[in-house]
Amino acid sequence: MSHPNDPKLKSFIDVAADSDFPIQNLPYGVFSTPDSAQRRVGVAIGDFVLDLAALESEKLIDAGAAGIFAQPSINAFMAAGPQTWSRVRMQISQLLRHDNATLRDNASLRQRALMPRKGVQLHMPFVVSGYTDFYSSKEHATNVGVMFRGKDNALQPNWLHIPIAYNGRASTVVVSGTPIIRPQGQLKPPSAEVPSFGPCKRLDFELEMGVVIGGASQMGTRLTEQQAAEMIFGFVLLNDWSARDIQQWEYVPLGPFQAKAFGTSISPWVVTREALEPFRVQGPAQNPTPLPYLQQKGANNYDLNLQVDLRADGAKDYAPIACTNFKYMYWSSVQQLVHHASSGCAMNVGDLLGSGTISGPEKNQRGSLLEISWNGSEPIELPGGDKRSFFEDGDSLSIHGWCQGEGYRIGFGEVEGTILPAK
Ligand code: MN
């Protein structure tokens, strides 16, 4: 039996070479259809969604507990653990193979279990238990530090020793396509003597990956590198919408609060850690050497291309504004998780860890408007003549991500959102 990651595998479903969802991917999502409003778990394959609840009721896949996919989230499946994740992925891979007749030659089953992706509605794939956002790109932290504190104090003294983070809000993590209402808050531009309350004027995005935690840890215990790695179920694209003017006034001394609490968008398909295995790469050298509990032996970064596009209010098309790679992250997701539990903090199934804004070394690799427009001093010019330092109402942002294999790609689909006026 070939491993589900085997690049030679082919499905009986035609999948274009540039599709995000070949048989080697098999990401999990939650969907409903016009025929059935019941939310259930599916897997994306080419232009189709495979209904796992339907296959489970036919006893063609077995996750060890009945009805585990006839649920409005993948949390129960994640809680079943890594051995079940691998077994089910193998079962799905087998059913979709070009040389397996079970589903291929059963027209009535195909009718019930395979539906065009265009016709389904995608929902939040998991119930977010807790949301923590990190700050792990050295390039991003340096850019922001230079803007706010000058070149000599760009990186805070702790940054090279600790994966810095704050606790975000799980309540406002939303699936791609959900509009984002411009937040309001306390603003105090340098010219003002006292703060005022009103709509954010410096609304931004942050290009991030989200780590989806599929395991739990006990309060009072810590995690090894291996335990942390095995608790990672998968990854999504994440846009950490950010109100820079609110942030600048409120962040001292406890870090961001309302500047980040109004909305975080994620892509609807959770790409499994297992599907990303072939794309592991070594992260940047870490100097100084981290404390022993943060040292890792494995290559825990991923060669994962990221593309950001902006569509100005009224414009017909998206225009590219940044293009970078997840591999540049200084602290890996495994190090972030190890650190998160290092005090004895309990981790839960459904926890979401934002990677932190992903910026690369080049100018076109910056993962936020704050950096792209250099705090508003260098507005970007879009096709059609629109200029932007920060978002205007009606603007949309779209992020794509993919790992490029030989003749196929492991893609993440899209996370997209449009800014609506403040209420
Ligand atoms: Mn962030």
Residues whose N, C-alpha, C, O or C-beta is under 5 A from the ligand:
A	BS01	MN	D133 F134 E206 D240 G356 T357
